[in-house]
Amino acid sequence: NMNLLVLWPILAFSVAYHAEIVRVVFGGKFIEQSWLLCVILAFATLNSIATPVTLLAQYEEKSHIQLLSKIFAAYNILALFVLVPALGLYGAALAIGSSQLFKNAFVWWHVRQRAVWVNAGTSIAASLALWGGAVGVCYGIKGVVVAPELVQLVLGVVVFGCVTMIHVRGPILCGSDRDILVR
């Protein structure tokens, strides 16, 4: 939950403003690849389990599981050979992101008895609704307010700042997460 506290807003902001970010930062030079930012951030969000499950595997002295998980490096190479010619940069992002996801899922499977995500269902459902709503509001603002990209980004930051307050106060975080934030 604490990793996702940062990753959900970043992913949602990139979905809402991927084209504007590319136009402001790169002058529109890579605008045709602007969705690549969202793909990479989606895999970063999904792979946020990497650190907790890896640390738990180390704690339980399951180094053989971590070593076995390196088999997904071979999958990565094969996926790159298949997906890059077909999808270009998107293929590379899919190959790398999915290989990391499979590796993390493999490690998690072997420590799943102890790697329990408290409040998982509520957290995922509420986060999808909350941040999906934020993306919808931002698309609505972009449709109504005609302004330069930088102004649109600033309006998005205001919306996301307000939604972040709801995120922190809502049902997404459990009691132990709130205790960590207080400290």
HELIX and SHEET records of a PDB file:
HELIX    1   1 MET A    2  PHE A   26  1                                  25    
HELIX    2   2 ILE A   31  GLN A   33  5                                   3    
HELIX    3   3 TRP A   35  LEU A   46  1                                  12    
HELIX    4   4 ASN A   47  ILE A   49  5                                   3    
HELIX    5   5 ALA A   50  TYR A   59  1                                  10    
HELIX    6   6 SER A   63  LEU A   68  1                                   6    
HELIX    7   7 ILE A   71  LEU A   87  1                                  17    
HELIX    8   8 LEU A   89  VAL A  111  1                                  23    
HELIX    9   9 ALA A  120  VAL A  144  1                                  25    
HELIX   10  10 GLU A  149  ARG A  169  1                                  21    
HELIX   11  11 GLY A  175  VAL A  182  1                                   8    
END                                                                             
